[in-house]
Amino acid sequence: MRNVDLSNKTLYIRETKAGEDREISINDMLYESLRNLEERKNGPYVFPNKEGKPYVDIRKGFKAALRRTGIKELPIS
C-alpha cells in the first residue's frame, strides 16, 4: 500500500486523468478500514484479487455484487 500513508491519513493518487499527482485526506472511517487491512496485507495492493494481483476489470465483480444484493438496475448519471 505504497500510495496510502496511514500516519498522515493521506492517499496518493498517481497520474490522474489530467496527468497530475493528487493527495487526498481520508476520514476516520476509511482510516480504520485501511488500518485493519494493513494488519492482513500480504502484498502491495489495497484490494487484491484472489491471486494477490490488482483487478484489471471490475465490471464482472460489480455485476456479481449487484446480483447478490438483488439490485436489478442501477441508474447511472
Backbone hydrogen bonds in HBPLUS format (Angstrom, degrees):
<---DONOR---> <-ACCEPTOR-->    atom                        ^
c    i                          cat <-CA-CA->   ^        H-A-AA   ^      H-
h    n   atom  resd res      DA  || num        DHA   H-A  angle D-A-AA Bond
n    s   type  num  typ     dist DA aas  dist angle  dist       angle   num
A0004-VAL N   A0001-MET O   3.15 MM   3  5.42 159.3  2.19 115.1 116.1     1
A0012-TYR N   A0003-ASN O   2.77 MM   9  4.85 162.1  1.80 150.2 150.5     2
A0005-ASP N   A0010-THR O   2.81 MM   5  5.16 175.6  1.82 171.6 170.0     3
A0008-ASN N   A0005-ASP O   3.31 MM   3  5.64 138.6  2.50 103.0 112.9     4
A0009-LYS N   A0005-ASP O   2.91 MM   4  5.82 104.7  2.49 135.5 154.9     5
A0010-THR N   A0005-ASP O   3.01 MM   5  5.16 164.4  2.03 140.1 144.9     6
A0009-LYS N   A0006-LEU O   3.21 MM   3  4.65 153.9  2.28  91.9  99.7     7
A0026-ILE N   A0009-LYS O   2.99 MM  17  5.40 158.5  2.03 133.1 134.7     8
A0011-LEU N   A0024-ILE O   2.75 MM  13  5.06 161.1  1.78 149.3 155.9     9
A0024-ILE N   A0011-LEU O   2.83 MM  13  5.06 160.8  1.87 148.5 154.2    10
A0013-ILE N   A0022-ARG O   2.81 MM   9  5.03 164.4  1.84 147.4 152.5    11
A0022-ARG N   A0013-ILE O   2.85 MM   9  5.03 158.2  1.90 145.6 152.4    12
A0016-THR N   A0020-GLU O   2.77 MM   4  5.31 174.4  1.77 147.1 147.4    13
A0019-GLY N   A0016-THR O   2.72 MM   3  4.94 158.0  1.77 111.6 118.4    14
A0031-TYR N   A0027-ASN O   2.92 MM   4  6.10 158.5  1.97 153.0 160.2    15
A0032-GLU N   A0028-ASP O   2.99 MM   4  6.19 162.2  2.02 149.6 152.4    16
A0033-SER N   A0029-MET O   3.10 MM   4  6.35 157.7  2.15 145.1 151.5    17
A0034-LEU N   A0030-LEU O   2.85 MM   4  6.06 164.8  1.87 157.4 160.9    18
A0035-ARG N   A0031-TYR O   2.82 MM   4  5.96 151.7  1.90 148.3 157.2    19
A0036-ASN N   A0032-GLU O   2.99 MM   4  6.16 155.1  2.05 144.9 150.6    20
A0037-LEU N   A0033-SER O   3.08 MM   4  6.37 148.5  2.18 140.7 149.6    21
A0038-GLU N   A0034-LEU O   2.86 MM   4  6.08 149.8  1.95 145.7 154.2    22
A0040-ARG N   A0037-LEU O   2.90 MM   3  5.25 139.4  2.07 107.7 119.5    23
A0041-LYS N   A0037-LEU O   2.98 MM   4  5.98 114.7  2.42 147.7 165.4    24
A0041-LYS N   A0038-GLU O   3.42 MM   3  5.14 155.7  2.48  95.0 101.9    25
A0049-ASN N   A0053-LYS O   2.74 MM   4  5.48 167.5  1.76 159.6 162.4    26
A0052-GLY N   A0049-ASN O   2.91 MM   3  5.23 163.8  1.93 116.7 121.0    27
A0062-PHE N   A0058-ILE O   2.82 MM   4  5.94 157.2  1.87 157.7 165.3    28
A0063-LYS N   A0059-ARG O   2.84 MM   4  6.01 162.4  1.87 154.5 158.5    29
A0064-ALA N   A0060-LYS O   3.01 MM   4  6.24 154.0  2.08 144.8 152.2    30
A0065-ALA N   A0061-GLY O   2.91 MM   4  6.13 151.0  1.99 143.9 151.9    31
A0066-LEU N   A0062-PHE O   2.97 MM   4  6.28 155.5  2.03 149.2 155.5    32
A0067-ARG N   A0063-LYS O   2.97 MM   4  6.19 158.6  2.01 146.4 152.4    33
A0068-ARG N   A0064-ALA O   2.92 MM   4  6.17 161.6  1.95 151.0 155.3    34
A0069-THR N   A0065-ALA O   3.07 MM   4  6.24 146.5  2.19 143.5 151.9    35
A0070-GLY N   A0066-LEU O   3.02 MM   4  6.10 116.4  2.44 138.8 154.4    36
A0071-ILE N   A0066-LEU O   3.00 MM   5  5.09 136.3  2.19 152.6 151.5    37
A0070-GLY N   A0067-ARG O   3.16 MM   3  5.12 148.4  2.26  98.5 108.0    38
